[in-house]
C-alpha cells in the first residue's frame, strides 16, 4: 500500500492503521523512515525470551496444561495431622 500523507505543523503524521499501537521508527536515510509495530516486554520478563531452554519449558508446560495433563497433587496421601499442634500467630 502506498499513499501520500502530509505532516502537520507540529511534525505529526496520522496513520489510521496504527492508531493506538506502539511503534519503532527507524531512520533509513535522511528522507526515508521505517515504521514497525512492536510489543514491549517488561525488563523483568525479558530473560525468558533470551533463554531458549526456559522458553521451551514454559511452552511445553502450557501445552500440557491445554491438553489437561497435570502432575499429581504431592499433598495427597501425606500425614498433616502435626499441623493441628502448630499455634496460629
Buried (B, 14 or more C-beta within 10 A) or exposed (E): EEEEEEEEEEEEEEEEEEEEEEEEEEEEEEEEEEEEEEEEEEEEEEEEEEEEEEEEEEEEEEEEEEEEEEEEEEEEEEEEEEEEEEEEE
